[in-house]
């Protein structure tokens, strides 16, 4: 069984994937976990920015649609 994790912080998963039962399941090839850095699909070549301000204004930031779509399509091609 394959699990694809899309995240802005891929390095935080290394500790979880090398511990306890999950590590044993990975070693026994029962599960495959692939961590994807969403910034790889950024359209901003300089800073690899993937967020933008809300169109209606207000506080906070939103993740842009294009990087997410490109990432998911790439993952589907790999499967």
C-alpha positions as CSV (number, residue, x, y, z in Angstrom):
1,X,0.0,0.0,0.0
2,X,1.4,3.4,-1.0
3,X,0.8,6.6,0.9
4,X,1.8,10.0,-0.7
5,X,2.2,12.9,1.7
6,X,2.2,16.4,0.3
7,X,3.6,19.0,2.7
8,X,5.5,22.2,3.0
9,X,7.7,20.7,5.7
10,X,8.9,17.3,4.4
11,X,11.8,17.0,6.9
12,X,9.4,16.7,9.9
13,X,8.3,13.3,8.7
14,X,11.7,11.6,8.8
15,X,11.5,11.0,12.5
16,X,8.0,9.4,12.3
17,X,9.0,7.2,9.3
18,X,12.0,5.7,11.1
19,X,10.3,4.8,14.4
20,X,8.5,1.8,15.8
21,X,5.9,-0.2,13.9
22,X,5.8,2.1,10.9
23,X,9.5,1.6,10.4
24,X,9.0,-2.2,10.5
25,X,6.1,-2.0,8.1
26,X,8.2,0.0,5.6
27,X,11.2,-2.4,6.0
28,X,8.9,-5.4,5.4
29,X,7.5,-3.6,2.2
30,X,4.0,-3.7,3.6
31,X,3.7,0.1,3.1
32,X,5.4,2.6,1.0
33,X,5.4,6.2,2.1
34,X,6.5,8.9,-0.3
35,X,6.9,12.5,1.0
36,X,6.5,15.3,-1.5
37,X,7.7,18.9,-1.0
38,X,4.9,21.1,-2.4
39,X,7.5,23.8,-3.1
40,X,8.9,21.7,-6.0
41,X,5.9,22.6,-8.0
42,X,6.0,26.3,-7.3
43,X,5.7,28.7,-10.2
44,X,8.0,31.2,-8.4
45,X,11.5,30.3,-9.5
46,X,13.3,32.6,-6.9
47,X,11.6,31.9,-3.6
48,X,9.4,28.8,-4.4
49,X,6.5,30.7,-3.0
50,X,3.2,28.7,-3.0
51,X,0.9,30.9,-1.0
52,X,-1.0,34.1,-1.7
53,X,-3.3,36.5,0.0
54,X,-7.1,35.8,0.0
55,X,-8.9,37.5,-2.9
56,X,-11.5,39.0,-0.7
57,X,-9.0,40.5,1.7
58,X,-8.7,39.6,5.3
59,X,-6.0,38.0,7.4
60,X,-4.1,34.9,6.6
61,X,-2.7,33.3,3.5
62,X,-4.0,30.6,1.1
63,X,-2.2,27.9,-0.8
64,X,-2.2,28.6,-4.6
65,X,-4.2,26.1,-6.7
66,X,-1.6,25.6,-9.5
67,X,1.2,23.9,-7.3
68,X,-1.3,21.6,-5.7
69,X,-2.8,20.5,-9.1
70,X,0.6,20.0,-10.6
71,X,1.8,18.0,-7.6
72,X,-1.3,15.7,-7.6
73,X,-1.1,15.1,-11.4
74,X,2.6,14.2,-11.0
75,X,1.8,11.8,-8.2
76,X,-0.9,10.2,-10.3
77,X,1.5,9.7,-13.2
78,X,4.0,8.0,-10.9
79,X,1.4,5.5,-9.6
